[in-house]
Amino acid sequence: MHSFPRPQEPHLVAAREPAQGTCPECGSDQLADYRVLSEGGWWDVRKCQTCLQSVSRVAAPPFGSYTPLGLEI
């Protein structure tokens, strides 16, 4: 049996940081930086919040924000 409390939020929300620039697809200035889990693992992305076009995509640490015990000494 797990001792973790059940989340009260109905949906997972990723923290998004507003970013400067314009979308090359639709011209919107509503860009945001955040981390996503996709094929190939975790990615730090900058996406347009209007049309969801990826402006940039960089590989993030392999375990996301989780640091397995023993990797940091």
N, C-alpha and C positions, 0 to 999 in steps of 0.2 A: 504494500500500500504506500502511495506517495503522500508526502506531507505538504506538498505545494497547494496553496489555495487556488480555487477555480477562478479564472479571470472574470471580472464583472463586465468588461467591455464586449459588445457583440462582434466587433470587427478589429482586426489588427491594423494599426496606423503607424506608418513609417515617418520618422521625423524628417521634414523637408526644409532645406535652407534655400531661401530665395537667391537666385544667381543673376548676374548681369549678362546682357546680350540679347540677341533676337533669334528667333527660330528661323532656320534656313528654309523650312517647308511652308509655314503659314505667315511668317513675319511678326508673330506675337512676341511681346517682351516678357511674357510670363514663364520664365525658366526656373527650375529648381534642381538642387543637388540632393541625392539620397542614395541609399544602398538597397540593391535588389538581389534576390536569389533567382538565378535563371540557369539555362543550360550552361554547363561549364563551371558552376559555382557562384560565388558572391561577386558582385560588380558595383563599383561606385559610378553612378550615372548622372548625367545632366540631361533632363528631359523637358520638353515644352509641356506645360500644363493645359494648353488649349487643345493640341492635336496629338500629344504623346509621342512626337518624333524624338528619337534619341539624338542629342547634339554631341555628346561624348560618352564613352564607356570604357572604364579602366578596371582591370582586375583588382579586386579587393583582397584582403588577407583570406587564406583558404577556409578558415573557420568563422568568418564574419567577425562579430564582436567578441566571440568566445575564445578564450585562451586556455588550451588544455594544460592541466597540471604537468609540470616538467619541461615545458617549452621555454619558460622564463626562469632563468637561474640567476 
